[in-house]
Each structure stands twice: as C-alpha cells, then as structure tokens.
Amino acid sequence: KTFLEVFLADLCIYLLLLAADNTRRTMIFLAGLALGLGTLARDNFQLLILWFWPWLLFRLRPKGRAFSSLWLPAGFLLVLGVCAMRNLAAGRDLVLTTSQAGQNFFIGNHRGNLTGTYQAPEFVRPNPFFEEKDFYQEALKRTGRDAMRPSEVSNFWLRETLKEISADQKLFWKRIFLKLALFWNQREIADQESIYLFKKEFSRLLRLPLPGFGFIGPLGLLGMLLALRRKKGLLLAGYVLIYWVSVSAFYIFARYRLAVVGPVLVFAGFALLEIYAVARERKWKSLAWWTVWLLLFGTLVWYPLIHETLDYAYYNLGNSYARAGQYRKAITAYEKAVSQNPKDADFWLNLGKAREATGENRAALDDYMTALRLAPQKASVHLDLGIALFKMRDFASARKELEKALELDPGLSQAHIYLEMIAAQKPTANQPPR
C-alpha cells in the first residue's frame, strides 16, 4: 500500500508536468485517475486536488487551454465516485474512500498521546487486527447504541477528538508543533516493523553508513527554499507542504513520510547543483548564507525530538514468529521486549502463550501471573490464565479466572466453552497445579 501510494503520487506529478507542456487532455485525465487511485491508498491525497488543479489551470491559461484542466478533477472524481457507489452498495453507507479518519484523528490527538506518534488509547489493542473492532465497540459503549454505520463511527470519533482538544488546548498545540518537526526528523519512527530492529538483528547492509533522511532532509529543505526564491518547483513544493501539514494533523510514521521522499530528493539535487554553481563562481556571500540555512535545517532534522526503544518492535517480531509456529524464536523476541519494557501486560501475556506452546507450563503460568498483576482489569489476561490453569487441571482456579474474564467482557465465547468443560469434569478431577 505504501509503495503504491508513492508510485501513484509521483505518477500524477509526472503526468501533470508533461500535460503542462503538451496540453493533451488524455494526459490530464490520466493524472486525475492517478490522483484518485492514490487517494484510495492515502486519504489525505484528496486535499491535493485543491493545489494540483489551480496549478494546472494557471499553467494552461496563457495557452488558451484552461478548459482542458477540467479533465483533472474529472478523472479524480470518477475514481472517487466509483468507490463511493461500491461502498454504498456493499455497506449501505455513503463513504468516499475509507471510514477510519475519525479513529485515526483520535489516535493522534487524544490526551494520552504525548509524542505525536501512534499512541493507541487504553481501550484499543495496538494491533491492526483489533483496532477497528475496538473503536467500534467503544463507540457503541459511549453512545449506548446497538449498531452504527462505519461513517457514524468515524464521525463520532471526530467529535470525541474535538472534545479532547478542547479539554487541553495547550497540549494540542504543543503536540502539533512536535508533529510538524517530527515529520522532518532523521529518526525513522516505526509502525509495526522497525528499521532499527532489522539493522540490529538481520541486515548487514543496513549497518553500512548509507545516506538516509538525515542527509537528504536538510538539503531538500534548502533546495525548496532556493527553488521558491526563483519561482521554480511550485508544483512539488505545494505538494510537500500540503502533505506535511495534513499528515501532522494525525500522527507521524516513517512510512507516512515516504510519499514526499521523491520530491525532497529532487530539491536536494537542486540544492547540490546550486551550491556547486555558486562555489565555482566564487559567490562566497551567497554560499555563506546558504550554509547558515543548511545548518538551521540540519538542526531541525537531527535534533533528538523523540527516544524510541525497540520493545514493540521485538513484540511484533515475536508475534510474527508465533504465527509461523516458531515458538522458540518467539520466546526470545518476547524476552527482549519485556527486558526493555517490563510493564506491558501484553508482552508477558504473549510470552506466556509461547512458553505454553513449547510445554513450559510453569514458566507460562508465572508470565500470566505477571500480566495479571500489571493489568488486573484486562479480560484477556484472565481468559488466558484460566485456560492455562484448565490445562494444568486446576479447575477451581480456572473457573475463578474464567468467570472474572466474563465479568469484564461477557462476549468472550472461549470462556463459556471452558466453563462448560469444567462443569463436565468429575469432582475428584480437581487437582492442584503440577
């Protein structure tokens, strides 16, 4: 998905640049289609039509072909219209692309988010498999409704976010400026997978001193400044600005920034050419000012705004190993996760599951008990502990944990199943843990 959005954005820009010269309607229409398809991969691409269309209109107007610019929104709206009709037919809900905007806005702006990165609220499991369901269930709980359409859920969380912002406006503005700066920071903020984990554990290539965003970022910002002074690169600069601000309204990930790497590389190359030209012509004053700007941009890019550990990276690695049935490797990964963050109940819970899968029942029980101490009101902890106790034939303790799990979450079908299995046991089968 990420590489698809990068490809479609760059393709749209390329087609627009060609269309501005040859004014071919087909080229303009294809650019609109590319932007529309890109919007399906990244919702905030919708805002780009507000810049791309006026830019194209301005370029075509002197050639007497301003009317041809209408083919751009035509292609764009065609894709969005087809998608909206599909959503209406499939879900009986009029949604242009996706219906997660409100939820994502809440993730990036609730009062528990102090970093401007992905910080799931306490009622959401930080996993793409559960995120949508957890937001839906919480929306039902807060509204008292039995069901909600996807657009209603999104709108509900949009309103909840505005309440969060109103409750602490100082935090909101502090976090906004932090996100605007984080977007340009050399730190590659991880999503599910961390490049720093791959660098440490798997890839010798990544350990080489290769140029990254810390190199191209300052040069790209300098190149953009120099280009705008000459009234060049307006299309790319507008694209970068709109994308930067729109992403910062939500939360920052390294993969979200990838969509601007292409234009930033172009501006970085332009900066290098300009620096070479003024150095060759010995325009030392200009070179001195550019050096000052480069140092300022370098400070922005390299300033340590955030410190990330690899705890969640190792946790996600352990989950991948567990899904593949490689439980020994999963245990190693989970152990590294808990060594860096011993206060996360989910880390201990999954470590216990992996150990249980390898027959280490006593160690697994200890991990479950640690998870219980950290999160005594978490239904899944009581459920997994109850199942583990059942397998160890401690039926009395298992019943207690399973009943507590149902008290916290009545919808846990597994708890009902194991309670029925306990009820079917003979009274003499109750034995202490072995």
C-alpha positions in Angstrom: 0.0 0.0 0.0 2.7 2.5 0.9 4.7 1.9 -2.2 1.6 2.0 -4.3 0.7 5.5 -2.9 4.2 6.7 -3.6 4.1 5.4 -7.2 0.7 6.9 -7.8 1.6 10.3 -6.3 4.8 10.5 -8.3 3.0 9.3 -11.5 0.4 12.1 -11.1 3.0 14.7 -10.7 5.0 13.4 -13.7 1.8 13.4 -15.9 0.9 16.9 -14.7 4.4 18.2 -15.7 4.0 16.6 -19.1 0.4 17.9 -19.5 1.5 21.5 -18.7 3.8 21.4 -21.7 1.8 19.4 -24.3 -1.7 20.3 -23.0 -3.0 16.8 -24.0 -6.4 16.0 -22.4 -5.6 12.4 -22.2 -2.5 13.1 -20.1 -4.5 15.4 -17.8 -7.3 12.8 -17.4 -4.7 10.1 -16.6 -3.2 12.4 -13.9 -6.6 12.7 -12.4 -7.1 9.0 -12.4 -3.7 8.5 -10.7 -4.5 11.0 -8.0 -7.9 9.4 -7.4 -6.3 5.9 -7.1 -3.7 7.4 -4.8 -6.5 8.7 -2.6 -7.7 5.1 -2.1 -4.3 4.3 -0.7 -3.9 7.5 1.3 -6.9 9.6 2.3 -5.2 12.9 2.6 -4.4 12.8 -1.1 -7.9 14.2 -1.5 -6.5 17.6 -0.5 -4.0 17.6 -3.3 -6.7 18.3 -5.9 -7.1 21.8 -4.3 -3.5 22.5 -5.4 -2.9 20.5 -8.5 -6.0 21.8 -10.3 -5.3 25.6 -9.8 -1.6 25.0 -10.7 -2.6 23.3 -13.9 -5.2 25.9 -14.7 -2.6 28.7 -14.2 -0.1 26.9 -16.5 -2.7 26.2 -19.3 -4.5 29.6 -19.2 -1.8 31.5 -21.2 -2.0 28.8 -23.9 -5.8 29.2 -24.2 -6.4 25.7 -22.9 -7.7 26.5 -19.5 -10.9 24.4 -20.2 -8.7 21.3 -20.6 -7.7 21.5 -16.9 -11.3 20.2 -16.1 -10.1 16.7 -17.2 -8.0 16.5 -14.0 -10.9 16.7 -11.5 -13.0 14.6 -13.9 -10.5 11.7 -13.6 -10.2 12.2 -9.9 -13.9 12.3 -9.2 -14.5 9.3 -11.5 -12.4 7.1 -9.2 -13.9 8.5 -6.0 -17.4 8.2 -7.5 -17.0 4.5 -8.4 -15.5 3.8 -4.9 -18.4 5.7 -3.2 -21.0 3.7 -5.2 -19.2 0.5 -4.3 -19.2 1.4 -0.6 -22.9 2.3 -0.8 -23.8 -1.0 -2.4 -21.7 -3.1 -0.2 -22.2 -1.4 3.2 -25.3 0.7 2.7 -23.2 3.7 3.7 -22.1 6.6 1.6 -18.3 6.8 2.2 -15.9 8.3 -0.4 -12.9 6.1 0.3 -12.4 4.7 3.8 -14.1 5.4 7.1 -11.2 5.5 9.6 -10.5 9.2 9.5 -12.2 9.9 12.9 -10.4 7.0 14.6 -7.0 8.0 13.2 -7.6 11.6 14.2 -8.4 10.4 17.8 -5.3 8.3 18.0 -3.1 11.3 17.1 -4.9 13.8 19.3 -6.3 12.2 22.4 -4.9 13.5 25.7 -2.9 10.3 26.3 -0.8 10.9 23.2 2.2 13.0 24.3 4.6 12.1 21.5 2.7 12.8 18.3 3.3 9.2 17.1 1.0 6.2 17.2 -0.3 6.0 20.7 -3.4 3.8 21.0 -5.9 4.9 23.6 -6.3 2.5 26.6 -9.4 0.8 25.1 -7.7 -0.1 21.8 -5.4 -3.0 21.3 -2.4 -1.6 19.3 -2.8 -4.2 16.5 -4.4 -3.7 13.1 -6.4 -6.9 13.5 -8.3 -5.4 16.5 -8.1 -1.6 16.1 -11.3 -1.2 14.1 -13.3 -3.5 16.2 -12.2 -1.9 19.5 -13.0 1.6 18.3 -16.4 0.3 17.2 -17.2 -1.4 20.5 -16.1 1.7 22.5 -18.3 3.9 20.3 -21.3 1.6 21.0 -20.5 1.7 24.7 -20.3 5.5 24.8 -23.4 6.1 22.8 -25.5 3.3 24.2 -26.4 2.2 20.7 -26.7 -1.4 19.4 -25.2 -0.7 16.0 -23.5 2.1 14.0 -22.6 2.5 10.4 -18.9 3.0 9.5 -19.4 6.7 8.7 -21.2 7.2 12.0 -18.3 5.6 13.9 -15.8 7.8 12.2 -17.9 11.0 12.8 -18.4 10.0 16.4 -14.6 9.8 17.0 -14.1 13.0 15.1 -16.4 14.7 17.7 -14.7 12.9 20.6 -11.3 14.2 19.3 -12.6 17.8 19.2 -13.7 17.3 22.9 -10.2 16.0 23.7 -8.6 19.0 22.0 -10.9 21.5 23.8 -10.1 19.9 27.2 -6.4 20.6 26.8 -5.6 23.1 24.0 -2.1 23.7 25.3 -1.2 20.1 24.9 -2.8 20.1 21.4 -0.7 23.0 20.1 2.4 21.6 21.7 1.8 18.2 20.1 1.0 19.8 16.7 4.4 21.7 16.6 6.1 18.5 17.7 4.5 16.5 14.9 5.4 19.2 12.3 9.0 18.9 13.4 9.0 15.1 13.7 7.9 14.8 10.1 11.4 16.2 9.1 13.4 14.4 11.8 16.0 11.9 10.7 14.5 9.4 13.1 12.6 6.7 11.3 9.6 6.2 13.5 8.4 2.6 13.4 5.0 1.3 12.6 4.7 -2.5 13.0 8.3 -3.0 11.9 11.4 -1.1 12.9 14.2 -0.5 10.5 16.5 -0.3 13.6 15.4 -3.8 14.6 16.3 -5.2 11.1 19.5 -3.3 11.3 20.4 -4.8 14.6 19.2 -8.4 14.1 19.1 -9.2 10.5 20.7 -6.9 7.9 24.4 -6.3 7.4 23.6 -4.0 4.5 21.6 -1.6 6.8 24.6 -1.4 9.2 26.6 0.3 6.5 26.8 4.1 6.7 24.3 4.7 3.9 22.7 8.2 3.4 19.2 8.4 4.9 16.7 11.1 5.6 19.2 12.9 7.8 21.3 13.6 4.7 18.6 14.4 2.1 16.3 16.3 4.6 18.4 19.4 5.2 19.4 19.5 1.5 15.8 19.1 0.4 14.6 22.0 2.6 17.4 24.2 1.3 16.7 23.2 -2.3 13.0 24.0 -1.8 13.9 27.4 -0.4 16.2 28.2 -3.3 13.7 27.0 -5.9 10.9 29.1 -4.5 13.0 32.2 -4.5 13.4 31.6 -8.2 9.7 30.7 -8.6 10.6 27.2 -9.6 9.3 23.9 -8.3 5.9 25.3 -7.2 4.0 22.1 -8.0 6.4 20.0 -5.9 6.7 22.5 -3.1 2.9 22.8 -2.8 2.6 19.0 -2.8 5.2 18.7 0.0 3.6 21.5 2.1 0.0 20.1 1.9 1.1 16.5 2.6 3.3 17.6 5.5 0.6 19.6 7.2 -2.2 17.1 6.6 -0.2 14.2 8.0 0.8 16.2 11.0 -2.8 16.7 11.9 -3.0 13.0 12.7 0.2 11.2 13.8 3.7 10.6 12.4 5.2 7.4 11.0 8.2 6.9 8.8 6.2 5.2 6.2 3.8 8.1 6.0 6.7 10.4 5.1 7.8 8.2 2.3 5.4 9.9 -0.1 7.5 13.1 -0.1 10.9 11.4 -0.4 10.8 11.7 -4.2 10.2 15.5 -4.3 12.6 16.0 -1.4 15.3 14.2 -3.4 14.6 16.4 -6.4 15.0 19.5 -4.2 18.2 18.1 -2.6 19.7 17.5 -6.0 18.8 21.1 -7.0 20.5 22.4 -3.8 23.7 20.5 -4.6 23.7 21.9 -8.1 23.2 25.4 -6.9 25.9 25.1 -4.2 28.3 23.8 -6.9 27.4 26.7 -9.2 28.0 29.5 -6.6 31.2 27.9 -5.3 32.5 27.7 -8.9 31.6 31.3 -9.4 33.1 32.2 -6.0 30.0 33.9 -4.7 31.1 33.5 -1.2 28.4 35.7 0.4 25.6 33.6 -1.1 27.5 30.4 -0.1 27.8 31.7 3.5 24.1 32.4 3.7 23.2 29.0 2.3 25.5 27.3 4.8 23.7 29.1 7.6 20.3 27.9 6.2 21.7 24.4 5.8 22.9 24.3 9.4 19.5 25.5 10.6 17.7 22.8 8.6 20.2 20.3 9.8 19.5 21.2 13.4 15.7 20.7 12.7 16.3 17.3 11.1 18.9 16.0 13.6 17.6 17.4 16.9 16.6 14.4 19.2 12.9 15.1 19.5 11.9 11.6 20.5 13.5 8.5 22.0 12.2 5.1 20.9 13.0 1.7 22.3 12.7 -1.5 20.4 10.2 -3.1 22.9 7.2 -3.0 20.5 9.4 -4.0 17.6 10.5 -7.1 19.4 6.9 -7.7 20.5 5.7 -7.6 16.9 8.6 -9.8 15.8 7.6 -12.3 18.5 4.0 -12.2 17.2 5.3 -13.0 13.7 7.3 -15.9 14.9 4.3 -17.2 16.9 2.0 -17.0 13.9 4.6 -19.0 12.0 4.8 -21.7 14.7 8.4 -20.8 15.6 7.8 -20.5 19.3 11.4 -20.8 20.5 12.2 -17.7 18.4 9.0 -16.0 19.6 10.1 -16.6 23.2 13.5 -15.0 22.5 11.8 -11.9 20.9 9.3 -11.6 23.7 12.0 -11.8 26.3 13.8 -8.9 24.7 10.6 -7.0 24.6 9.9 -7.4 28.4 13.6 -6.7 29.2 13.1 -3.2 27.6 9.6 -2.7 28.9 8.6 -5.0 31.8 5.4 -3.0 32.5 3.4 -4.0 29.4 0.9 -6.8 30.2 0.5 -7.9 26.6 4.2 -8.6 26.4 4.1 -11.0 29.3 0.8 -12.5 28.1 2.2 -13.4 24.7 5.4 -14.7 26.3 3.3 -17.0 28.4 1.4 -18.2 25.4 4.6 -19.0 23.5 6.1 -20.8 26.5 2.9 -22.8 26.9 3.1 -23.8 23.3 6.5 -25.3 24.0 5.4 -27.2 27.1 6.9 -24.8 29.6 3.7 -24.7 31.7 5.1 -23.5 35.0 7.1 -20.6 33.3 4.0 -19.7 31.3 1.9 -19.6 34.5 4.4 -17.2 36.0 4.2 -15.0 33.0 0.4 -15.0 33.1 0.5 -14.0 36.8 2.9 -11.1 36.0 0.5 -10.0 33.3 -2.4 -10.2 35.8 -0.5 -8.0 38.3 0.1 -5.4 35.6 -3.5 -5.5 34.2 -6.0 -6.9 36.7 -8.9 -5.5 34.8 -7.9 -6.9 31.4 -10.3 -9.7 30.4 -7.9 -11.4 28.0 -5.4 -11.9 30.8 -8.0 -13.7 33.0 -9.1 -15.7 30.0 -5.6 -16.9 29.1 -4.7 -17.6 32.7 -7.9 -19.5 33.1 -7.2 -21.7 30.0 -3.7 -22.3 31.3 -5.0 -23.4 34.7 -7.5 -25.6 33.0 -4.8 -27.4 31.0 -2.9 -27.9 34.3 -6.1 -29.4 35.7 -6.5 -26.8 38.4 -10.2 -26.5 37.7 -11.2 -24.4 40.7 -8.7 -21.7 40.0 -9.5 -21.9 36.2 -13.2 -21.4 36.9 -12.5 -18.3 39.0 -10.4 -16.7 36.3 -12.8 -17.6 33.5 -15.7 -16.1 35.5 -13.7 -13.0 36.1 -13.0 -12.7 32.3 -16.7 -13.0 31.6 -17.5 -10.3 34.2 -15.1 -7.9 32.4 -16.2 -9.0 28.9 -19.4 -11.0 28.6 -18.8 -11.6 24.9 -15.8 -14.0 25.4 -17.1 -17.2 23.9 -14.0 -19.1 24.8 -14.6 -18.5 28.5 -18.1 -20.0 28.2 -16.7 -23.1 26.4 -14.1 -23.8 29.0 -16.5 -23.2 31.9 -18.8 -25.9 30.3 -15.8 -28.2 30.0 -15.0 -27.6 33.7 -18.6 -28.3 34.7 -18.4 -31.7 32.8 -15.4 -32.7 34.9 -15.8 -35.2 37.8 -15.4 -33.5 41.2 -12.4 -35.7 42.0 -10.6 -34.4 39.0 -9.8 -31.1 40.8 -6.1 -31.2 41.5 -3.5 -28.5 42.3 -1.2 -27.3 39.6 1.6 -29.7 38.6 
